Amino acid sequence: MTLPSDDRQAVEALAAAYQQIAHELGKVIVGQQLVIEQLMVAIFARGHCLLVGVPGLAKTLLIRTLASALSLQFNRIQFTPDLMPADITGTEVIQEDRSTGVREYRFLPGPVFANIVLADEINRTPPKTQAALLEAMQEQQVTVGGEKHALPDPFFVLATQNPIEQEGTYPLPEAQLDRFMLHVWVDYPTEAEELEIIKRTTAEYTAEVQPALGAAQIINLMRIIRRVPIADHVARYALRLARLTRRHEADAPDFVKEYVQWGAGPRASQYMVLGAKVRAVLAGRYYVRHEDIRALAPPVLRHRLRTNFNADAEGISTDEIIRRLIDFVPTDDEREGAGGKQPAVFRSADAGQD
């Protein structure tokens, strides 16, 4: 299966637009290239993203700048312990028609009615308010007073979370975490990048971000990405990575059985494949490689694995488990290089058809 010529042109246009967007973001954001790539993957896959990092790493600034580069409507919601669901979704008020004296309910949309919604410090609000985002994230609509209200298209929730200050916070339940396509770790800048940050932020420096894509273009490109072909053996590789995180699988590796309490669900393999398609297109390719799946495995699986007491006691993180899993599951080339020796999970009737 190959892409039609029109779709190929669109792929080339998206790859060029990605370079332009990265250039525009570079006017404001120093470094964080991997974070930018993963954000773009989530957006073009119609997914939501959870950014986790210590304060001061420009998470909020990055999301705001990205919205400007994509020419999308942006709203920020600062989550606090006293935030109520109506503060997010909106509420109904009584309005009187002065000419007739008739009173009727009128819906006032909340800040969730935007293309990109920044849920800042999402774990600082109680579960009742966190749950107000669930319907919006999954159904792209909110229900107020028994009436459904559609959200703008496209719609993305980009949430931030502080990993070091956990007093007075409400950890996100697994059901809500699973609705985030990617869990992106925002790390400290390098020494050279931090020096550049100091120079920019302590001088008279103003950057003007130019829009690279609009909402209609983004929606069209989203449709094309889903038509990008993926070989069966590459899709099966993503499936194996997800299934082998489950300790009850007969062929799960020993370190999974020892350290993992709950593994990833079916959304993990779906998002790895969809994200890999986006990553391939951003690189200007019309097909998906194993390396695309491997690059998406950490942010897709990171929040879908629950470690047990053994892992906590030995300091084994989910990222370490994912790294070991990637090393454990061979690609087709690695299987051939090993002389055909492979784990039992690959010895199936159709294994020779890869």
C-alpha positions in Angstrom: 0.0 0.0 0.0 1.3 3.4 -1.0 0.1 7.0 -0.5 -1.6 8.7 -3.5 0.4 11.6 -5.0 -1.8 14.2 -3.4 -1.3 12.7 0.0 2.5 12.5 -0.7 2.5 16.2 -1.4 0.6 16.9 1.8 3.2 14.8 3.7 6.0 16.8 2.2 4.1 20.0 3.1 3.7 18.8 6.7 7.4 17.9 7.0 8.3 21.4 5.8 5.7 23.0 8.1 7.2 21.1 11.0 10.6 22.6 10.3 9.0 26.0 10.2 7.2 25.5 13.4 10.4 24.3 15.1 12.1 27.4 13.8 9.4 29.7 15.2 9.5 27.9 18.6 13.2 28.3 18.6 12.8 32.1 18.7 11.3 31.7 22.2 12.3 28.3 23.5 15.9 27.2 23.8 16.5 23.5 23.3 13.8 20.9 24.2 13.8 19.5 20.7 12.6 16.1 21.8 9.8 17.7 23.8 8.7 19.8 20.8 8.7 16.7 18.6 6.6 14.7 21.0 4.1 17.6 21.4 3.8 17.8 17.6 3.2 14.0 17.5 0.4 14.3 20.0 -1.2 17.2 18.2 -1.3 15.6 14.7 -2.4 12.3 16.2 -5.4 14.1 17.8 -4.0 13.2 21.2 -3.7 14.9 24.6 -0.3 15.4 26.3 0.9 15.5 29.9 4.1 17.4 30.5 5.9 16.7 33.7 8.9 18.6 34.9 10.2 20.8 37.7 9.2 24.5 37.8 11.0 27.0 35.6 11.5 24.8 32.5 9.2 26.9 30.3 6.4 24.3 30.0 3.7 26.9 30.0 5.6 29.2 27.6 6.3 26.4 25.2 2.6 25.5 25.0 1.5 29.1 24.5 4.1 29.6 21.8 3.1 26.5 20.1 -0.5 27.7 20.0 0.7 30.9 18.3 2.8 29.0 15.8 -0.3 26.9 14.9 -2.6 29.9 14.8 -5.0 28.2 17.2 -7.2 29.6 20.0 -5.5 29.2 23.4 -6.8 29.2 26.9 -5.0 28.6 30.2 -6.7 27.1 33.2 -4.7 27.3 36.5 -5.8 24.4 38.6 -6.3 25.1 42.3 -7.9 23.2 45.2 -11.0 25.5 45.1 -11.6 25.2 41.3 -15.1 23.9 40.5 -16.2 21.9 37.4 -18.3 24.9 36.2 -15.1 27.0 36.2 -13.8 24.8 33.4 -16.9 23.8 31.4 -19.0 26.9 31.8 -22.4 27.4 33.4 -26.0 28.5 32.7 -27.2 31.9 33.8 -30.7 33.4 33.7 -31.1 36.1 31.2 -34.1 38.4 30.8 -35.3 39.7 27.5 -36.0 43.4 28.2 -38.5 43.8 25.4 -40.7 40.9 26.4 -39.7 40.3 30.1 -39.2 36.6 29.4 -36.4 34.9 31.3 -34.5 32.0 29.9 -31.3 30.1 30.6 -28.2 31.0 28.6 -25.0 29.0 28.5 -21.8 30.8 29.1 -18.9 28.8 27.7 -15.9 28.1 30.1 -12.2 28.2 29.2 -12.3 24.7 27.9 -13.8 26.1 24.7 -10.6 26.6 22.9 -8.4 24.7 20.4 -5.5 24.3 22.9 -6.3 24.2 26.6 -3.4 24.4 29.0 -4.3 22.6 32.2 -1.6 24.0 34.4 -0.7 21.9 37.5 -3.6 19.6 36.8 -2.9 17.5 40.0 -3.6 20.5 42.3 -7.4 20.3 41.9 -9.8 17.7 43.5 -11.0 14.6 41.5 -14.4 16.1 40.9 -12.9 19.0 38.9 -10.3 16.7 37.2 -13.2 14.6 36.0 -14.8 17.6 34.3 -12.1 17.2 31.7 -12.8 13.5 31.0 -15.8 14.0 28.8 -14.1 16.9 27.0 -10.9 14.9 26.3 -12.7 11.7 25.2 -15.9 13.0 23.5 -14.8 16.6 22.5 -17.9 17.9 24.2 -19.2 19.0 27.6 -22.7 18.5 29.1 -24.2 21.3 31.2 -27.8 21.2 32.4 -28.5 18.1 30.4 -27.5 19.8 27.1 -24.4 18.8 25.1 -22.1 21.5 23.8 -19.5 20.6 21.1 -15.9 21.9 21.6 -13.9 23.5 18.8 -12.1 21.4 16.3 -9.3 20.6 16.6 -9.2 20.3 20.4 -6.2 19.4 22.6 -5.6 19.3 26.3 -1.9 19.9 27.2 -1.5 19.5 31.0 1.4 20.2 33.2 2.4 18.6 36.4 5.1 19.3 39.0 6.9 16.0 40.1 8.6 17.2 43.2 6.0 19.1 45.2 3.3 16.6 46.1 1.8 18.1 49.3 -1.8 19.2 48.8 -2.0 17.5 45.4 -4.5 15.0 44.0 -2.7 12.3 41.9 -4.5 11.7 38.6 -6.4 8.4 38.6 -5.3 5.8 36.0 -8.5 6.2 34.0 -7.7 9.9 33.4 -4.0 9.3 32.9 -4.9 6.7 30.1 -6.6 9.5 28.2 -3.3 11.3 27.7 -1.6 9.9 24.6 1.9 10.9 25.8 3.6 11.5 29.1 6.4 13.9 28.2 9.3 14.4 30.5 10.7 17.9 30.4 14.3 17.8 31.5 16.8 20.4 32.6 18.6 22.3 29.7 22.3 21.7 28.9 24.9 24.1 30.1 25.1 25.8 26.7 21.3 26.0 26.5 21.0 27.5 30.0 23.6 30.2 29.1 21.5 31.1 26.0 18.4 31.3 28.2 20.2 33.7 30.6 21.3 35.9 27.7 17.8 36.1 26.2 15.8 36.6 29.4 18.2 39.3 30.9 18.4 41.4 27.8 16.0 43.4 25.7 14.9 40.6 23.5 11.5 40.3 21.9 10.6 37.4 19.5 7.6 37.6 17.1 6.2 34.1 16.3 4.7 33.8 12.8 1.8 31.3 12.3 2.9 28.3 10.2 -0.4 26.3 10.0 -4.1 27.0 10.6 -6.9 24.9 12.1 -8.3 23.8 8.7 -4.8 22.7 7.5 -4.2 20.8 10.7 -7.5 18.9 10.4 -6.7 17.9 6.8 -3.2 16.8 7.8 -4.7 14.7 10.6 -6.8 12.7 8.1 -3.8 12.1 5.8 -1.6 10.8 8.7 -4.1 8.0 9.3 -3.7 6.9 5.7 0.0 6.4 6.1 0.7 2.7 5.6 2.5 0.6 8.2 3.8 -2.9 7.6 2.3 -5.8 9.6 5.6 -6.7 11.2 6.2 -3.1 12.4 2.6 -2.9 13.9 3.2 -6.3 15.5 6.4 -4.9 17.1 4.3 -2.2 18.8 1.8 -4.8 19.9 4.5 -7.0 21.4 6.0 -4.1 23.4 2.6 -3.3 24.9 1.6 -6.9 25.6 4.9 -7.9 27.2 4.3 -5.2 29.9 1.6 -7.4 31.4 3.0 -9.7 34.0 0.4 -12.4 33.5 1.5 -12.9 29.9 3.2 -16.3 29.6 6.1 -14.9 27.7 6.5 -11.7 29.7 10.2 -11.2 30.7 11.3 -11.9 34.3 11.9 -8.2 35.1 8.3 -7.4 34.2 6.9 -10.2 36.4 9.2 -9.0 39.2 8.6 -5.2 39.1 5.3 -4.5 37.3 1.9 -4.7 39.0 -0.3 -3.6 36.1 0.8 -3.4 32.4 -0.4 -1.2 29.5 -3.8 -1.6 28.0 -4.8 -1.7 24.2 -4.5 2.1 24.0 -0.7 1.8 24.3 -0.2 -0.1 21.0 -2.8 2.1 19.2 -1.0 5.2 20.3 2.4 3.8 19.5 1.4 3.0 15.9 -0.5 6.3 15.4 2.4 8.3 16.9 4.9 6.5 14.8 3.0 7.4 11.7 3.1 11.1 12.7 6.8 10.9 13.5 7.5 9.3 10.1 5.6 12.1 8.3 7.4 14.8 10.3 10.6 13.3 9.1 9.3 13.4 5.5 8.8 9.6 5.2 5.7 7.8 3.8 6.2 4.7 5.9 6.9 3.7 9.5 10.1 2.1 10.8 10.8 0.2 14.0 12.8 3.2 15.2 9.6 5.3 15.2 7.9 2.7 17.5 10.9 2.7 19.8 11.0 6.5 20.0 7.3 6.6 21.0 7.4 3.7 23.4 8.7 5.7 26.5 6.2 8.6 26.4 3.3 6.2 25.5 4.1 3.5 28.1 5.5 5.7 30.9 2.2 6.5 32.6 0.5 3.2 31.7 2.7 1.0 33.8 2.2 0.6 37.6 5.2 -0.7 39.4 5.0 -2.7 42.6 6.8 -2.6 46.0 9.8 -4.5 44.7 10.5 -1.8 42.1 10.0 1.0 44.6 12.3 -0.7 47.1 15.1 -1.2 44.5 14.6 2.2 42.8 13.5 0.7 39.5 11.5 3.4 37.5 9.0 2.8 34.7 11.6 4.3 32.3 14.1 1.7 33.3 11.5 -1.1 32.7 10.7 0.3 29.3 14.4 0.5 28.4 14.9 -3.1 29.3 11.8 -4.1 27.4 13.0 -2.3 24.2 16.3 -4.2 24.6 14.4 -7.5 25.2 12.1 -7.3 22.2 14.1 -7.6 19.0 13.3 -6.1 15.6 13.2 -8.3 12.5 16.8 -7.4 11.6 18.0 -8.2 15.1 16.2 -11.6 15.0 18.0 -12.5 11.7 21.3 -11.3 13.2 20.8 -13.6 16.2 20.6 -16.6 13.9 16.9 -17.1 14.3 17.1 -17.4 18.1 14.2 -15.4 19.5 11.9 -15.5 22.5 9.0 -17.9 22.4 6.5 -15.1 21.9 7.8 -14.7 18.4 7.6 -18.4 17.5 4.1 -18.4 16.0 2.6 -19.8 12.9 2.8 -16.5 11.1 6.2 -15.5 12.4 7.9 -16.4 9.1 5.6 -14.0 7.2 7.0 -10.9 8.8 
